[in-house]
């Protein structure tokens, strides 16, 4: 049985950016330890909240953990939870130890996304947006250099921003030549344009032609929240949980735009992977999108004819896979409520929300289900979609 891990990560050394592009690193304002911690913990959670209303996210983090991360980012020992996850082991960023780690768990291939590698881009977008694309180019070159000679098993993911379509296409083409068979796309409108905007057609066509899968991943999209939700008298825990609920909308809106905008119909070999954005939304989503296309039962705001040959849920079955992550997802009953093959395996190694023994954990959860379900979940479905 093949095991394909569609969502794992580099945990890049803290000085990777300065070494990879010292000239650019010198231009970009340096992130403080506190800024790095907040980027790790909340990312762009507060981007839609006016600064005057933004609560202090550090109040969400137990002081012992916050202090441990501060010391780690300033050169001290890392938190024990990060050590246990493997975040600071050689397997986290070196190809030969990673392959040995995979062999011990029976994993055939992994797709690798950035961790610290994404911080310079987000930092640039906030402070020096004219440098943002160059930070991504730096990461893309660094990641393919790190994995040179190993891309038969370790698949680098190119990172792009569709605010510049021609640049993004060039990045995908260059990455594909170096073994990158996936591209991390923010699951949000880009430059104020929906993902099914005609301007993005050349990008989808290029990815289909080259066999490069689209990755929608947590941290690369955020459902806009009304700023009033943060104005609640200072109850940050309530705000954070509401924000987590809104995150369920991110993959739904992104995938729906590709379906109802006709992208998946026009590019039937385009593969889409949704990672670390939950799985429990899937059953209701599949039902809801089919209702939106059911012309026998017109719904408010859905009176326009639906003209595509497949049902929306059939496009999902054909072209979309959704992966699990240990900290937030339990396979059952969700995997029994959706067609076989949509939900697929990932370890999220070496992040703390994943698990080093994800294969064994999910194998246990699949007990009693058909062997075909087990094989499809662990590798067959992803391998068939991605042509691996």
N, C-alpha and C positions, 0 to 999 in steps of 0.2 A: 504493500500500500504506500503510495506516494504521499508525502506531507509537504505542502507548499505554504509558506508563512508570508502572507500578503502585507503584513504590517510589522516591521521591526525597524530599528533605528541605529544610527551612529550615536554614540555619546562623545562628541568631538572634544579633544583636549581644550582646556580653557584658552590656550594661546594659539589655537589653530588659525584664527582669522589674521592675527598680527603676523604670523609666519607666512601665511598663504598670500597675503597682499598688504605688506607693511605700508605702502604709500597710501592706499585707501584707508587702512585702519587709522593712520595719522590724521586723516581729514575728518573722520567721523567722531563726534563727541564720545568719549569713553563712558560706558555704562558703569554706574556705581554698583556695589554689591547688592544694595537694596533694590535697585532697578532690575538687576538680573533675577533676583528672587521673585519680584512681583511678576516679571515676564514669565517665569516658570509656573507660578501658581495661578495667576489670573489672566495672563495674556492680554487680549484687547477687550476684556469684559466690560470695562467702563468707558469704552470709546463713544458710546451714544449718550453718556451721562455728562451734563455740564460740570466743569471742574469744581464749582462751588458746592455741588451736591454729592460729589464722589466721597463715599465713605472710605475709611482707611482699611484696605484689604488685609493688612498685617494683623488686624484684630481677629481675623478668621483662623489664623495659624497659631497653634499652641506655642508658647514662648520658647520652650525647649527645642522645638523643631526649627523655628525661625532663627534661633541663635546658632543652631548647628549648621544651617545653610549659610548663614552669614560668615561663620568661621571657615567653612569649606570654600566659599567664593573668594575669600581673602587669603587662601593658601593653607588653611588648616585641614584637619581630618574631616571627611564627609560624614553625613548622618548615617547611622547604622542601617536605616531602612534602604538607603541608596546602595550601601555596600551589599546588603542581602540580595538586592535585585540584580546585581552585577553591573551597575552603572559605572563603576570605577575599575572594573577588571579589564585586562587586555582584550577579552572577547568583545568588549563594548565598542572598540574602534580599530582593532587590528584584524585583517582578514584571515590569517592562518589560525590564530586561536578561535576566531568565530566559527570557522569551518569545523574545527575539532569539536566545539561546543554543539554544533548542529548534528554532527555524526553521532554523538552520544545520545541524542534524542530522536534520531531517525528523520531529521528534517532535510529534505532534498534541496530546496531553494528558499531564499528570503529576498523580499524587497526591502531596501533600506532607505528610510527617510531621515531628514536631519533632526537634531535636537538643538544643541547650542548653535548649530549651523544656521538656524533660522533667526536667531536673535539680532544679528547685525542688520538684516533686512527690516525687521519690525522697528528697530531703533532708528534706522535711517528714515523710514516712513514718517516717524514722529518728529524727527529733528533735522533731517537733511534729505528730503525726498528725491532730490536730484541725484543722489548717490545710491538709491535703492536697487536699481537694476544691476549696478556694478557689484553690489554685495552678493546678489544671487548668482551672477556669473562666476564670482570668486568661489562660492560654495560648489557650484556645478563642476568646475574644473578640479577643485580639491577632491571631491568625492570620487570622481572617475579615476583620478590619479591614485587614490588610496586603494581602489578595487581593481586596478589594472592587472590582468592575468587571472582574475577570480570571478569574472562576471558570468561564467557559466552557472555559478551557484549563488553568488551575491550580486543582486541586481540593483544598481543605483537608481534612485528616482531624481530626475531633473526637476528643478523648482523654477517656476515662471510666474509672471504677472501679466495678464492679458491687457493691461493698460497700454502695452506696446505689442501688438500682434506679430508684426514682422520679427521683432527681437525674440519673442517667445518661440516662434517657429524655428528660427535659427538655433536657439538653445536646444530644442527637441532634436533637430537634425544632427547637431554636433554631439549631443549626448548619446543618440542611438548608435552612432558610429563607434562609440566607446563602451557600448554594452548597456546603456540605460534604456530599459524597456517600459518605463513608467514615468509619468509626469505629475507632480503635485500641483493641482489647480485649486485656488481658493473657491470654496463653494458659496460664492457671493457674486453679486453683480460686480463687474470690473469697469472702472471708469464710468460708473453710472449706467452701464448697459447690462441687460440680462444675458445669461449664458447662451440663450438661443438667438441673440442679436445677429443679423447677417454679417456684421463685421468679423465675427469669430469663425465663420464657415471655413476659411482657409486653414485655421488651426485644427479644427476637428478633422478635416480631410487629411492633413499631414499626419496626424496621430493614427488615423485608420490605416493609411497607406504604409506607415512604418511599423505597424503593430505595437504602438506605444499606448499603454493603458492610462486612463485618466484616474487620478487618485483624489478623492475628496476626504480630507482628514481633519480631525479636531484641531482647532487653532487656526485653520485656514478658512473660517467662515463664522459669522456671528449674526443671528437673527436680531435685527434692530429692535431695541426696547424703548418704549416711551420713557423719557427722562423722569417722569413723575414716579415711576416704580422705585426709584432710588430715594425719593423724598418721603420717607416713611417714619421719620422720627429717630433715625439712627440705628434701626434694626438691620444690621448688615447680613445676619444669618438668613433672615427672610428674603432679602434681596438676592442673595447668592442662590438660594434654592429656586426662586422664580426664574433667575437667569439660566439655571440648569434645565428647567422645563422648556425654556425658549430654544435651547440648543437642539431639541428634538426636531424643530422646524427646519434647521439648516439643511440636512440631507434631503428632506422631503421637498423643499422648494427647489433645490438644485436639480434633483433627479426629475421632478415634475416639469421643470423648464425644458429639459432635454427631450422629454416625451411629448408634451403638448406643443412644444415649439418645433417638433419634427426632426430634431437632430438625430435621434436614434433610428428613425425611419430612413433618413438620407444616408446615414453612415452605419449600415447594419453590422459591420465588423468592429465598430468602436467599442472597446471594453471600458467599463466604469467600475471602480472599487470604492466603496464607502467604508472608512476605517475609524474606529474609536469614536463613533457618534451614536452608539447604542444599537440594539436590535429590536427592542420591544415595541417600537413604533411601526415595524414592518407590517404586521397583519392588518391593522386598521388602514395603513397607507395604501396597501394593495386593493383593499375594498373601496376606499374612497376615490382613488383615481379611476377605477372602472365605473363607478357611479357618475363621475364627471363626464364620462364619454358615452354614457347610456342615453341614446336619443329617444328611447321609449319612455324614459322617466326624466324629462327636462327639469333642471334645477335652476334656481335663481342665479343669474350671471353665467349660466352655461347653455344658453339657447343657441349659440353658434354651432353649426354642424361639426361633428367629429368625423374626419375623412380618412384617417389612417387605417391601413388594413388590419393591424393587430390591435387587440385590447391593450390599454396601457400596462396592465400587469404582465402581459405577455412580452412586452419590451423589457421589463425588469427581468423576467426569467431568461430572456435571450442574452442580455448585455450587461446586467448589473449584479454585482456581488457585494455583500455586506459582511464585514468581519467583526468578530467578537473581541472584547478585551476583558481580562480576568476581573478587574476591580469593579466593573459595573454590570457585566452581562452574565446571566445564567442561561444556558441553552434551552432548557425546557421550562415552560411549555412552548416558547416561541417557535423553536425549530419544527415543532409538530404542527404549527398553525400556518406555515407558509410552504410553497412548493419546494421540493428537494432541490438543493444546489444553490439556492440564493445565499444562505448563510454559510460563511467559510471561515477557516482557521486563521488566527494570527496569535503571536506570542507577545507582541509589543516590547520584546526584549530590546534594551536593558532598562526600560522605564519601570518605575515603581508601581504604576497602575497595571502593568502586565504581570507575567510570572515566568520564572525560568523553567518551571515544569508544567507549562501550559498544555503540552501534548497529553501528559498523564491525567491532568485535571479534567480536560474536556473528554478524554476517552472514558473516564468514569461517568461523566454526565450522559454519555451516549448509550450506556448499558441498556439493553432491552430493545433498542431501535434496530431496524434492518441494517445489514452489512452495507447495503448500497448507500444508506444515509451516512454512515460512518466514513466510507470511502469518498463520497462526494464532498462532505464537510472538510475532511483533512487535506484533500489535494486534487481529486479528479475534476471537480467543478472549476476551480481556479485554473488548473492546467489546461483544460479544454478551452476556456474563454481566452486565456492569454497565449495559447499556442506554445506552451512550455513542454 
